[in-house]
């Protein structure tokens, strides 16, 4: 179990860093993308193993230096992060965001979704369609804590494209219209990951998300991925869907966020 937790922590950090510059410290790693300073996934600190006060101070200084182009700081805390890190961030008035339940599928997927027209994102037309769905996702704001401005959507799309070809996006079409997307990636350590799922509100509760997950899991297992990882925000309904499909909660990852005024 401990090995699987360590593997999941490493896979989650690797996936978020994919496509961006990584500055590796002795007890942390900093992900940065000066071209898109507003994108949290592209500008954050993860893999934190600092434990002493001196080590945490050094990490905070390194983050300030590497992320000077950002007006935020985001630290990702996983089960292997020493508890003194979260305590220090709380002391420094960092706000804890909604935690993510890291859920793992090791056996067969328990799903019998309806037939859905699914295709991998490959062409410029596919990317334009995904961009429109991403804009709808951000306008709704259900997955992002509120609506997001256009420049954040543009930065997220650039971040998505930077993860290709390791990352594979899928589009779902119903009645002639693209209405949902999702992604899959095989991470180091033979762990597969399903991520970035969104369905238009008018098409929810029709099995489309389950169909995307089924396709993603099948493709990952053809690539010899072992456990399949999916993350669910602790306070949101998708966790119930993932559990019903056979994903089992393994551990939690937490994020601590602060704005910078200068």
N, C-alpha and C positions, 0 to 999 in steps of 0.2 A: 504493500500500500504506500509506504513512504517513497519508494522509487517512482510509483505512478504519480504521486503528488508533485515530486520534483520534476518529472517529465512534463506534466501539464503546466506547471509554472513556467518552465523554459519555453514550451511551445507558445503559450499565450504572449510572453514577452517578445519572442521572435516574430510572431505574426504582426504585432503592432509596429515593430521596428522595420518590417519588410518594406523596401523601397525608399528608405530615408537614411540619412547619415547617422552613424552610431559612434559615439565617443565613449570608449570603454574605460572606466575607472577601476581602481583596485577592488572596490566593494560595491559597485553600482555601474549602471550604464545609462548614458544620456542619449536619447533619440532627438534629432533636431532636423528642421527643414526651414531655413531662413526665408525661402520663397513663399512659405505659407505659415506665417507666425501665429495665425488664429486657430490652427488646427491642433487640437489637443493630442490626438493620436500621433501626430507627426512631431510633437515637441513635448517630451515628458521624460521622467526618470523612472527606471524600473530595475528589476534584478538587484534590489537593494539588500546588501548583507552587512552594512555598517552596524555596529553595535554600541561602541563606546561613544561618549560625548564628543571626543576629539574626532572620531571617524565621521560622525553625523555632521559636525561642523564643516569638515572638509568636503563632504558631499554637497552640502548647501552652497558652499562657495563655488564648487565646480559647476553646479547647476546654474548659478547666477552668471558665471562667465560664459558657459556654452549656450545659454538660452537668453542672452542679453537682448536678442531681437524680439522677444515675446513680452507681452503684458500679462502673462500668467505663469504660474508654476503648477505642475501636476506631478504628483508622486504616486506610483503604483506600489502597493504593499501586498505581498503574497504570503502564504503560510510559512515560508522560509525566511521572511524578513524579521530581524530581531524586534521584539515589542517596543524597545526604546525609541524606534523610529516614529511609530504612530504617536507615542506619547509626546515626543518633541514637536511633531507637526501640530498636534492639538494645542500644545503650549504656545506655539507661534501663531495661533489663530487660523490655521488651515481648516477649511470646511470639508468634512467627510461627505463624499457623494454616495449615491445609492450603491451598495455593494453588488458584486457580480457573483452569482453561484456558478462555479465551474462544474459542468455536468458531463459525464462520460458514458459512452455506449461501448460495451465490450462484446455483447452478444448480437443477435439479429435485431434489426429494427422492427418494432411492433407497429406496422403501418400497412394499411390497404387503401391508399388515397385514390381518388378518382383519376382517370386518364386526363392529363393536362399537357398541352402543347408547350414543351420546354426546349430551349435551345441555348447553347453556350454563346456568350458575348464574344464576337470575333470582328465584326465589321464596324465601320464608322457609324452606320445606321443603328446598329445595336447599341453603341455607346451613346448616341443621341437619345435613344429610348431610355436607357438606364439613367441618363442625366435628368430626363423629365420625371422619372419615378423618384429619384433622389430629391429633386426639388419638391415634389409632393410630400415626401417623407418629412423633410425639414419644415415645410409650411404647416403640416399637422403638428409637429413637435412632440408627439407622444413618446418617441424613443430618445428625445434629446433634451427633455426638461423644458420644453417650450419652443416656439418657432425660431428658426435660425435665419440670418440674413443671407442674401445672395452670394456675398464674397466667401462665406463659410462653405456654402454648397459647392462653389467652384473649386475651393481648396480641397474639399473632401473628394470630389471627382478626380482631381489631379492625383490625390493620394491613392485612390483606387487604381488608377491607370499605372501608377508607379509600381504596384505590386504584381502586375502582369509581367511574364507569363506564369510565374509560380502560382499565382492566384487564378482561379477559374470562376468567373461570374456566369450566372444563368438568368435568363429571362423567361417568364411564364406568360403565355398569351391565352386569352379567353374571349370568345366571340369577336375575334379579329383584332383585339387590342392588347398590348402589353400591359400587365396589371400587377406584376410582382417580380422581385429579383432576390437572389441569394448568391452565396459564394462558398467555395471549398478550397482548401489548401492542404498539402501534405507537409507537415512540419518536420524538422530534424527529430530524431528519436522515434521515427515511424509512427508518430501521432498524427491523425487526421483532424481537421478542424472545419466546422461549418459555421459561417459567420455572415453578418450583414444581411439579415433577412427583413424584407418589407413587402407588404401587400396593401394595395389601395383599400381604403375603408369599405368601399362598396362591394369588394370581392372577398372580404374576410368570411371566415366560418364556412368555407366551401372546399377545404382540403388542399388549397394551393400550396400553402407553406409546407404541409406534410409531404406533398409531391416533390417540392424542391429539395427538402431534406433527404427523401428517399433517393433521388437521383445523385445528390452530392455524396451520400454515404456509399452508394454503389460504385461511383467513380473513384472515390478514395480507396476503397477496398481493392479495386482493380490495380491501384498503384501500391498495393501491399501495405497500406496503413493499418495499424493495429487498433488501439483504442481511438474512438472518435470523440472529439471535444466540442462542446457547444456552451456558450455563456448565456446566462439569463439574469437580468436585473432582478434583485430580490423582491421588489415590490410590484412586478408587472406580470400580467397573465401568461405570456409565452412559457414561463417555467412549467406551467401545468401541461401544456402541449408536449413539451420535451419529455417530461416524466412519463406521459402516456405512451410515448414512442419507445421508451426503454432506456432513456438517458437517466443516469443515477447521479445525485449530487455527491461531489467528491470533496470540494473545498471552496473557500471564498477568496476573492481578491477584492481589495479596497483601494479607493482613490482619494487623495487629499489634494484640495485645490485652493489656490489663493490668487487674487488679482494683484498685479503690480502697477503702481501709479507712475512709475518712471523707468 
